[in-house]
């Protein structure tokens, strides 16, 4: 039975850093993931009506790696989830998840590929892709410093540590054009949720 590869914590940072060095060398924030897909990787972004309703997914990369097909509603109405979905699909590709297919499996696209995976493997590859997508959209370089800066803004205010952290997360989410949840998990994996001085 195929297993998802084990990825060390540092590997996520290293893979994303190499990717961004090639495709976002000036360190522009927010990362222009749509431009990277279309103009650097030369992949088409194809909105598909009802993809979430019919297949239960936000997006997928075609097996020829020439297109990312994305739910049309997401594409038109939810910018942060759309951006994360693009990064998530690129993460699958960067992590080599397509190589989990064994020689006896023949599928037309990644939707069927993921449906064919055992549940524990599916959960693992989705977790890995989510984590790498967060690293791509929220690069480590400068992130801790921004968090420091926002936390210091609330020094002296009559607010709980959690309230200060929540406010900093919202400001970071705005800067990086991602959801607050993406920022929260980024802070968690970097060990910053119990930030000294909060």
C-alpha positions as CSV (number, residue, x, y, z in Angstrom):
1,X,0.0,0.0,0.0
2,X,1.3,3.5,-0.9
3,X,2.2,5.8,2.0
4,X,2.7,9.5,2.0
5,X,6.4,10.5,2.4
6,X,7.5,11.8,5.8
7,X,8.3,15.5,5.7
8,X,10.4,17.1,8.4
9,X,9.4,20.5,9.7
10,X,12.4,22.2,8.1
11,X,11.6,20.6,4.8
12,X,8.4,22.6,4.4
13,X,10.4,25.9,4.9
14,X,13.2,24.7,2.6
15,X,10.9,23.7,-0.2
16,X,8.9,26.9,-0.1
17,X,12.1,29.0,0.2
18,X,13.5,27.4,-3.0
19,X,10.2,27.8,-4.8
20,X,9.9,31.5,-3.8
21,X,13.6,32.2,-4.6
22,X,12.9,31.1,-8.2
23,X,9.4,32.5,-8.6
24,X,9.2,35.5,-6.2
25,X,12.9,36.5,-6.0
26,X,12.2,40.1,-4.8
27,X,10.2,38.8,-1.8
28,X,7.0,40.7,-2.8
29,X,4.3,40.4,-0.2
30,X,1.5,39.4,-0.6
31,X,2.9,36.6,-2.8
32,X,1.3,36.9,-6.3
33,X,0.4,33.2,-6.5
34,X,-1.9,33.7,-9.4
35,X,0.9,35.4,-11.5
36,X,3.3,32.7,-10.5
37,X,0.9,30.0,-11.8
38,X,0.1,31.7,-15.0
39,X,3.3,33.5,-16.0
40,X,6.1,31.7,-14.3
41,X,4.8,28.1,-14.4
42,X,2.8,28.7,-17.6
43,X,-0.3,26.9,-16.3
44,X,-3.8,27.9,-17.1
45,X,-6.3,28.7,-14.3
46,X,-9.7,27.3,-15.4
47,X,-12.8,28.2,-13.4
48,X,-15.2,25.2,-13.2
49,X,-18.9,25.8,-12.3
50,X,-20.0,23.6,-9.4
51,X,-16.7,21.9,-8.8
52,X,-17.2,22.0,-5.0
53,X,-20.7,20.7,-5.3
54,X,-20.0,17.9,-7.8
55,X,-16.5,16.7,-6.6
56,X,-16.2,18.1,-3.1
57,X,-13.0,19.9,-3.8
58,X,-11.9,23.6,-4.3
59,X,-9.4,22.9,-7.0
60,X,-7.1,20.3,-8.7
61,X,-4.2,20.2,-11.1
62,X,-4.7,18.2,-14.2
63,X,-2.4,15.2,-14.6
64,X,-0.6,16.9,-17.5
65,X,0.2,19.7,-15.1
66,X,-1.0,22.3,-17.6
67,X,-4.1,23.5,-15.7
68,X,-5.3,24.3,-12.3
69,X,-9.1,23.9,-12.3
70,X,-10.8,25.8,-9.5
71,X,-14.4,26.1,-8.3
72,X,-15.9,29.1,-10.2
73,X,-17.7,30.4,-7.1
74,X,-14.4,30.4,-5.2
75,X,-12.6,32.1,-8.1
76,X,-15.2,34.9,-8.3
77,X,-16.1,35.5,-4.6
78,X,-13.5,34.3,-2.1
79,X,-10.1,35.7,-2.8
80,X,-8.2,34.3,0.1
81,X,-9.5,30.8,-0.3
82,X,-8.9,31.0,-4.0
83,X,-5.3,32.0,-3.4
84,X,-4.8,29.3,-0.8
85,X,-6.3,26.7,-3.2
86,X,-3.8,27.6,-5.9
87,X,-0.9,27.3,-3.4
88,X,-2.3,24.0,-2.1
89,X,-2.4,22.5,-5.6
90,X,1.2,23.7,-6.3
91,X,2.2,22.1,-3.0
92,X,0.9,18.7,-4.1
93,X,3.0,19.0,-7.2
94,X,6.1,20.2,-5.3
95,X,5.8,17.4,-2.8
96,X,5.5,14.8,-5.5
97,X,2.2,13.5,-4.3
98,X,1.3,12.3,-7.9
99,X,4.1,9.7,-7.4
100,X,2.0,7.9,-4.8
101,X,0.1,6.3,-7.6
102,X,1.3,2.7,-8.1
103,X,1.6,1.0,-11.5
104,X,-1.8,-0.7,-11.2
105,X,-3.8,2.5,-10.8
106,X,-4.9,4.4,-13.9
107,X,-6.9,7.6,-13.5
108,X,-7.8,10.5,-15.7
109,X,-7.2,13.3,-13.2
110,X,-6.1,14.1,-9.6
111,X,-9.7,14.0,-8.4
112,X,-9.9,10.3,-9.0
113,X,-6.4,9.9,-7.8
114,X,-7.1,11.3,-4.4
115,X,-10.4,9.3,-4.1
116,X,-8.4,6.1,-4.7
117,X,-6.0,6.8,-1.8
118,X,-6.6,5.1,1.6
119,X,-8.1,7.5,4.1
120,X,-4.9,7.9,6.3
121,X,-2.8,8.6,3.2
122,X,-5.3,11.1,1.9
123,X,-5.4,12.9,5.3
124,X,-1.6,13.0,5.4
125,X,-1.1,14.4,1.8
126,X,-3.8,17.0,2.4
127,X,-2.2,18.1,5.7
128,X,1.2,18.3,4.0
129,X,-0.2,20.3,1.1
130,X,-1.9,22.7,3.5
131,X,1.2,23.2,5.5
132,X,3.4,23.9,2.4
133,X,0.8,26.2,0.9
134,X,0.9,28.3,4.2
135,X,4.7,28.4,3.9
136,X,4.5,29.6,0.3
137,X,1.9,32.3,0.9
138,X,3.4,33.4,4.2
139,X,7.2,33.2,3.8
140,X,9.2,32.9,6.9
141,X,11.5,35.8,6.0
142,X,10.3,38.8,7.8
143,X,7.2,37.1,9.2
144,X,8.4,36.8,12.8
145,X,9.5,40.5,12.7
146,X,6.1,41.6,11.5
147,X,4.5,39.6,14.3
148,X,6.8,41.3,16.8
149,X,5.9,44.7,15.4
150,X,2.2,44.1,15.7
151,X,2.4,42.6,19.2
152,X,4.3,45.7,20.3
153,X,1.6,48.0,19.0
154,X,-0.7,46.6,21.8
155,X,1.8,47.0,24.7
156,X,0.3,48.9,27.5
157,X,-3.3,48.3,26.3
158,X,-5.7,46.7,28.7
159,X,-6.2,43.5,26.6
160,X,-5.5,39.9,27.3
161,X,-2.6,38.1,25.6
162,X,-5.1,36.2,23.5
163,X,-6.8,39.4,22.3
164,X,-3.4,40.9,21.4
165,X,-2.5,37.8,19.4
166,X,-5.9,37.8,17.7
167,X,-5.4,41.4,16.6
168,X,-1.9,40.7,15.4
169,X,-3.2,37.7,13.4
170,X,-5.8,39.9,11.7
171,X,-3.2,42.5,10.7
172,X,-0.9,39.8,9.3
173,X,-3.8,38.2,7.4
174,X,-4.4,41.6,5.7
175,X,-0.7,42.0,4.9
176,X,-0.3,38.5,3.3
177,X,-3.8,38.4,1.8
178,X,-4.6,35.1,3.5
179,X,-7.2,33.9,6.0
180,X,-6.6,34.5,9.7
181,X,-6.6,30.7,10.0
182,X,-3.6,30.4,7.7
183,X,-1.8,32.9,9.9
184,X,-2.8,31.1,13.0
185,X,-1.4,27.8,11.8
186,X,1.8,29.5,10.5
187,X,2.4,30.9,14.0
188,X,1.6,27.5,15.5
189,X,4.1,25.6,13.4
190,X,6.8,28.3,14.1
191,X,6.2,28.0,17.8
192,X,4.9,31.5,18.2
193,X,1.5,31.0,19.7
194,X,2.8,31.2,23.2
195,X,4.8,34.3,22.4
196,X,7.0,35.6,25.2
197,X,5.7,38.9,26.6
198,X,2.1,38.5,25.5
